[in-house]
Amino acid sequence: MMTKDGIAQMIRKLGKRLDIKLSPHKLRHSFAISFLRNGANPFELQIALGHTTLEMTRRYTQALGFDDVYKRHVVASPVDRLMK
């Protein structure tokens, strides 16, 4: 049976093999940002990460920048859709 510490150790060893700094937290953070950038909303991320409140999820949304918001705006803007 794999333990939490055993999995963390495997992830760190993989990072060493790949010559990158890798940890369970970095993988979780990378997943969260990628999930949001690919169209998920904070509520979906909250469920995916198992957060009971949006407070923790908000930390990931704050990592997004202007470019991320602009890309979503272009997709959602009713004015931009009229111009196409």
C-alpha positions in Angstrom: 0.0 0.0 0.0 1.3 3.4 -0.9 1.5 6.1 1.8 1.3 9.8 1.3 5.0 10.1 2.2 5.9 7.3 -0.2 4.2 9.0 -3.1 5.9 12.3 -2.3 9.2 10.5 -2.2 8.5 8.9 -5.6 7.6 12.3 -7.1 10.8 13.9 -5.7 12.9 11.0 -7.1 11.3 11.5 -10.5 12.2 15.2 -10.3 15.8 14.3 -9.6 15.9 12.0 -12.6 14.5 14.7 -14.8 16.8 17.3 -13.2 13.9 19.5 -12.1 12.6 20.5 -8.6 9.4 18.5 -8.3 7.0 18.0 -5.3 3.4 17.0 -4.8 2.6 20.7 -4.1 4.1 21.8 -7.4 2.2 19.2 -9.3 -1.0 20.2 -7.6 -0.4 23.9 -8.3 0.5 23.2 -12.0 -2.6 21.2 -12.4 -4.8 23.9 -10.9 -3.4 26.7 -13.1 -3.6 24.6 -16.2 -7.1 23.5 -15.3 -8.2 27.1 -15.0 -6.3 28.2 -18.2 -8.1 25.5 -20.2 -11.5 26.8 -19.4 -12.5 25.4 -16.0 -14.1 27.8 -13.5 -13.2 28.2 -9.9 -16.2 26.1 -8.7 -15.0 23.2 -10.9 -11.5 23.6 -9.5 -12.8 23.6 -6.0 -14.5 20.2 -6.5 -11.4 18.8 -8.4 -9.1 19.7 -5.5 -11.5 18.8 -2.8 -11.6 22.2 -1.1 -14.6 22.8 1.2 -14.6 26.5 0.6 -13.5 28.8 -2.2 -10.9 30.5 0.0 -8.2 28.0 -0.9 -9.3 27.9 -4.6 -9.0 31.7 -4.7 -5.2 31.4 -4.2 -4.9 29.6 -7.6 -7.1 32.1 -9.4 -4.8 34.9 -8.1 -1.9 33.3 -10.0 -3.7 34.1 -13.3 -2.6 37.2 -15.1 -4.0 39.8 -17.5 -3.3 37.6 -20.5 -5.3 34.8 -19.1 -8.3 37.0 -18.4 -8.0 38.7 -21.8 -8.1 35.4 -23.6 -11.3 34.4 -21.7 -12.8 37.8 -22.4 -12.3 37.5 -26.1 -14.1 34.2 -26.0 -17.0 35.5 -23.9 -17.5 39.0 -25.2 -20.8 39.4 -27.0 -19.4 42.5 -28.9 -16.5 40.5 -30.2 -18.8 37.7 -31.3 -20.9 40.3 -33.3 -17.9 41.5 -35.1 -16.9 38.1 -36.5 
